[in-house]
Amino acid sequence: MHRLFSFHNRVFALVETGGDVLLPLLARFVFAAVLLFYFWHSAVTKLGDGIFGFLNPSTGAYAQIFPKQMESVSYDVSQLGTGHWLVAVLGTWAEFLLPALIVLGLFTRLAALGMIGFVVIQSLTDVYGLGQTDAQSLGAWFDGASGSLILDQRSFWIFLLLYLVAKGGGLLSVDALLRRVMPPGLR
């Protein structure tokens, strides 16, 4: 029995070591394959017209981010304040930049933490702003169904992002490259 436990421990020590190298890269790959274009497509819908559209969010941006406020002002963006504009601009930029940073593995932990905040706010907006409280959208944990958008899918998104917060971008990331070229005092 001792040999069996010893063999088990040796084998899975190798698996654990390999996992430390492979899993952060795999987590970033899964993020890119599943969520990168989801967020980028969403961000594109928030851009205003023209070359400075990244500074002038579309009406749809405000409607997505502030659904109840937009309805209360009959979708007239001019009736919203500077704070609304700032949130819409920064939210749009975050939807482009944070996923790109995660895929590149640059400031991975901070980008993943920012994406967690983004997903939480997105989910709260869906529930409280858009009223997506039906069982199909909201879902419930431990109900035997795994297809709800908010509690089921976004829990997996957040778990993936928490993994990146904890482990970083891994050996094949810009973060790792920067650590290798930085002076020892700055690592």
Sequence and secondary structure as in RCSB ss.txt:
>XXXX:A:sequence
MHRLFSFHNRVFALVETGGDVLLPLLARFVFAAVLLFYFWHSAVTKLGDGIFGFLNPSTGAYAQIFPKQMESVSY
DVSQLGTGHWLVAVLGTWAEFLLPALIVLGLFTRLAALGMIGFVVIQSLTDVYGLGQTDAQSLGAWFDGASGSLI
LDQRSFWIFLLLYLVAKGGGLLSVDALLRRVMPPGLR
>XXXX:A:secstr
 HHHHHHHHHHHHHHHHHHHHHHHHHHHHHHIIIIIHHHHHHHHTT  SSTTTTTS  HHHHHHHSHHHHHHTTT
 GGGS HHHHHHHHHHHHHHHHHHHHHHHTSSHHHHHHHHHHHHHHHHHIIIIIS   SHHHH  TTSS    II
IIIHHHHHHHHHHHHHH S SSSHHHHHHHHS GGG 
